[in-house]
Amino acid sequence: MTVDMSQFYEVFFDEAEELLAEAEHLLLGIDVESPDVEQLNAIFRAAHSIKGGAATFGFMDMTEITHVLENLLDKIRKNEMALTTEHVDAFLAAKDVIKMQVDGHRHGSDVNAEQVSDVAMMLKSLSEGKAAVAAAPVEAAASVEAAPAAAPAAEVAKPALTITDEEKAKGMTLYDVGLPTVTEKDLANLKDELALLGEVAVYQRSENVHAVLVKTDSSADDIVSICSFIVDADALVIQVAGDTASAPAPAAVETAPVAAPVEAAADAGYGFFDNDPIIKTDAKADDGKGYYAPVMQGSQLRKVVAYLTDVTADKKRNLALQEEEKALNQSFGVMECDLQGHILECNEVFLKPLGYQHDEVVGKHISILLKANTAQSAEYKQLWEKLNKGENAKLEICRVAKNGSEYWFSTSYVPIVDAAGKVLKVKVYSYCITQEKQRQLDFEGQIFAVNHSQGVIQFDMAGNILTANDNVLNLTGYKLDEIIGKHHSMFVSERFKNSQEYKDFWAKLNRGEADVGVYHRYGKQGQDIYMQASYNPIIGLDGKPVKVVKFATDITKAALVADVDALAHGAVEGNLSARADASKYHGDFRTIVQGMNNTLDALITPLNMTARYIADISKGEIPAKISDHYNGDFNTIKNNLNQCIDAINTLISEMTHMSSEHDIGEIDVRINAAKFDGAYRVMAEGVNEMVEEHINTKKKAIACVSGLGEGNFDMPLEQFPRKKAFINVAIEQIRSNLKALNDDTLMLADAAKEGRITVRADASRHPGGFSDIVQGINSTLDLIVEPIMAVSEAANQLTAAISQFKLDGHSAGGHARSSAQHYQAPSKTVTSFSGAHGGAVAKKFSLDDAGKAHDQWKARLVDYMNGRHKEPINHADAASDHKCDLGKWIYGEGKQHSHRKEYRDLKDAHAHFHQSVGEIVESVAARNLDKAKFLLGGDFSRRSKETHVAIDHLSRVISGGGGSAPPVSRPAMTSTFKKTGTDDGDWEEF
């Protein structure tokens, strides 16, 4: 079996580096005089795992040195050789050259072959040179362990761990595991590890020889897998308690399905890395990576040992990163570049505002998206120098679209580095800020314009001055350093400063409410200053005001005439209640303002009257005509209002008259539009047109209802729009009910002609009174048929009686003929009578014939799709499940089986079938032949098969015996089509 290992290279390299780091840590902390066996085993496993992985991937240089290292470690951990500081130094040197080899294979770095050779020779020398004197150190090492472990006193005798038949029935087994000589610590570790499988008891078989009883539902291979980490698996003797012990046998690979990595390890003969999911004992799957190492005996596989590492957290982190990457690609324009600025990849979000296609930019230099002065600028070159050094960058940049338009982007440049810190490429994340940039430029322009044309001054929320522009300083006569930090009250009078109004003014601003108006302030020399200004609280991120900005315009010179101008404009704009405050002016200005106020007082009365009349009319309250006397323009206003009142009253009278006439049936009465002019005539004609439209709608509906009443069930009716559509719904309901009643009447008539006198209509299909009509017809038929059925029953009984009468058959000659004639005469009479009735009853519409007619649909539809149909297929007929032969049988003769589930199944399947037929006909009519072909080969075939199955099931039941009759033969309906010739060619089945 060949397995592609390339996908596991990085897993192996990571695992090897982790194992080397762990081995180094253990070696640096090991007690040379009294080494911990577990530490030695861990160092050995690290070397063994790296060796297996290196062999798997063909890194034979690593395999050779780890093989020598593994052999030396194996001798030391088995007490065949004592550990020395020389060994530790050699192991650390071996660790260094293996790490050098890993880096060489992973990153292409140089490997010092001479150093590798020297370390290998040193390891081999230590392994071979110490072998002759290994016995002595073994004795010393053994004495340090305080002699082989002896079982606790309570465990000298074989413990009473037994198994019951009930436990055996549940899959439990009691294993007796014979152990080689082990230390007390290893024995304790074995007991703890095996306890994970079930109940465990340790006993002593003889001096220095122990065994373990394990009651578990696991296999012997599980026991071997656990023990092999502590003792030599070949030295284990495992038998079921009570059986005769056998010689040690290789542990068999489990016969259950073996995971792919284990198969690969078994086939390859050496270790194998994998990161497939690991199934925990609680049946939850976690992700893991590990090394699968086969244990061979000669050329035979004994077992496979897996060294697994849980990488679930890593997997989850990777998935989270993938989700984050996905979210970034959905929200940001993402582009990848090489270190020279060539575009490697970009997403749709990046391309969309620029109008480029993917293949138009990939492989091109990023400068094609930039303005020439940007791409050639020193700043842009410095940007790429930073990126090549691995430094991130963020800036706002203008890119040029395919059509020459310019777009601004907020862009982050992120260098992507490898594990060695080398920059591989640059990833660029962007989002378009063109609109925000435009708004920013507009805002900056507005700020400039405001500062140029208005006075701007800022205060903190206590009223202290923060800054002011030149316009404010020029208007007040102060220098900036004379007002910074001073309170706003320096510009107001002492009286106003101490007033409640001034306190309320600042309280309002502190609530975040703006204040706008004309303000009287004082300059440095005490001069009066009038300004049109607004005080605007600026709201901070916490929703509270943080400062106040005042925008002001000097209106000192214009203030004296402003009120007069305001009154004049107010009059023009219709604000006749406004008055100026003359008390704040002096001299001629007070006279002018007071005169304007008096003039407005003289005008307000007639204007108020006019406004009141117009308001009443607008609310539908038509007042009496104006009778007061006015002069000049006011008299013209009065006459115009009176004319308006006359026109409205006339229109109301006409509409009232028309309504009254319509109430008594004179629906042809209309408003006399000739009585009106202008918009009133348009209004009158509009009312007439609206009434005409409603009457026409009623006439059309009444005509359709009349046609239905005369028996024309196909009487057409146009589709009325929008809310008038309820008329169509109501009439179509009537039409549907009448058609259903007519269909059932025709069905009963056809059944009577065919002699199916027991057929009845389903009254439950009809609503209200229509159901009563059908039930009445059924009842009438019952009264007619009952006598016929009675005669039929009598005839059957007579036939049965005569058939029992037989002559003895011994008469001869004329007697025999006479006897036969006497016997046959009444029999023929009965047969004739019974046949007359039975013939009518037997003339039934066959379910099999209806099913065969049903099978013609496929050919009809194929012809229809190819334009070869002899007559068009009506969509309504095709979608109806009661107009074809099978439908007529279902709603006719077949209704006598309506109590059967098989009948109901057929009815439902047939209805679904015709729904599919209707969709195909509709698709062909719309010239959507691809959809029609898809439906014919899919939904149509499935529905047809369901209908065939339902026919067969009902046919068996009708035949008697619930399955004794053979199924009705049906052709297969599954179709596949191909198109022949040109694009306009036919669809052919194949």
Number of C-alpha atoms within 10 A of each C-alpha: 8 7 12 7 14 9 10 16 17 11 17 25 19 12 21 22 17 13 20 21 15 14 23 19 13 15 20 11 11 16 14 15 13 12 20 12 17 14 17 21 18 16 24 21 19 22 26 22 27 26 27 26 27 26 20 21 18 12 16 13 16 23 22 15 23 26 18 21 25 22 16 24 26 18 16 23 20 15 19 21 25 25 22 14 12 10 20 16 13 18 21 18 20 24 23 17 22 24 18 18 22 22 16 14 15 13 11 10 12 11 17 12 11 9 14 21 14 14 22 22 14 19 25 17 14 16 20 11 11 15 14 10 12 16 15 13 16 18 15 13 20 15 11 12 14 10 14 18 19 20 21 12 9 10 15 16 14 16 15 9 14 11 14 10 9 9 14 14 9 9 11 18 21 23 21 21 22 21 23 16 18 19 18 17 14 18 23 14 14 23 19 12 16 22 15 11 17 14 14 21 18 25 22 21 17 11 12 16 17 23 23 23 26 27 25 23 15 14 13 19 16 13 22 23 16 17 21 15 15 17 19 13 23 15 16 22 18 24 19 16 18 9 9 8 14 9 11 14 13 19 21 13 14 13 6 6 7 11 9 12 22 23 17 20 27 24 14 16 20 21 29 29 30 20 17 15 15 19 12 10 7 6 8 9 13 15 18 19 22 23 26 25 25 24 20 15 11 7 7 11 18 19 23 25 18 21 14 15 14 15 17 16 12 12 14 12 12 12 12 12 12 12 12 12 13 12 11 14 18 13 14 19 22 23 23 22 23 18 17 13 16 18 20 18 16 21 15 16 18 23 18 13 18 18 14 16 12 15 10 9 18 17 15 15 15 18 16 14 19 17 15 11 9 15 15 12 10 10 11 12 12 11 16 18 14 14 20 20 13 20 15 16 15 14 11 15 16 18 22 19 18 16 9 12 11 17 18 19 21 16 21 17 23 18 24 18 13 9 7 7 10 13 18 15 22 26 21 20 22 23 18 21 17 15 11 12 16 12 12 12 12 12 12 12 12 12 12 12 11 14 18 13 13 19 22 22 21 22 23 20 19 15 18 18 20 18 17 20 15 17 19 23 19 12 16 19 15 15 14 16 9 9 17 15 15 14 15 16 16 14 17 18 13 10 8 12 15 12 10 9 11 15 12 11 14 17 14 14 21 20 12 20 16 17 15 14 10 15 16 14 18 18 18 14 9 13 11 15 18 20 22 16 20 19 21 19 25 18 13 10 7 7 9 13 19 17 22 26 19 19 21 24 18 19 17 16 11 12 17 17 12 14 17 22 15 15 21 17 13 15 16 10 9 11 13 19 13 14 19 17 13 18 9 9 15 11 7 9 15 17 13 14 23 18 14 18 20 11 10 17 13 10 13 14 11 16 15 13 13 16 12 13 21 18 13 12 16 10 8 10 11 17 14 10 15 14 9 8 8 13 9 7 9 15 14 12 16 22 16 12 18 18 13 17 19 15 17 17 14 15 20 12 13 18 18 13 15 19 17 14 15 14 10 8 10 12 15 11 16 21 20 15 18 10 13 17 12 7 9 18 18 13 15 22 18 14 16 18 13 12 16 16 12 11 14 12 16 13 12 14 20 14 15 22 20 13 15 19 12 10 13 14 18 11 14 13 16 11 12 14 10 7 7 12 12 13 17 16 13 12 17 16 12 15 20 14 18 18 17 15 20 15 17 21 17 12 20 23 15 15 21 16 12 16 18 20 22 17 22 24 23 16 19 12 13 19 10 10 9 17 18 14 14 22 18 13 18 20 13 11 17 16 11 12 13 13 11 13 15 11 14 18 13 13 20 16 13 16 19 13 11 14 13 7 9 10 11 8 10 9 13 10 8 9 12 15 12 13 17 15 12 12 16 14 11 15 18 13 13 19 17 13 17 19 16 12 17 15 13 15 16 12 13 14 18 14 21 17 14 18 21 18 13 19 18 10 18 18 11 16 21 20 16 19 23 15 13 13 14 9 9 11 16 12 15 13 14 22 21 18 24 20 15 17 18 27 21 18 21 23 22 22 22 20 18 15 15 14 9 13 13 21 23 17 18 23 23 15 22 26 19 21 24 24 18 24 28 20 20 28 24 19 18 20 16 10 12 14 17 12 14 25 22 15 18 24 17 15 19 27 20 16 21 25 19 18 23 24 19 21 27 23 22 25 22 18 17 18 12 11 9 12 15 11 15 11 16 19 12 16 10 11 18 16 16 15 15 11 12 11 8 7 7 9 11 18 19 15 12 7
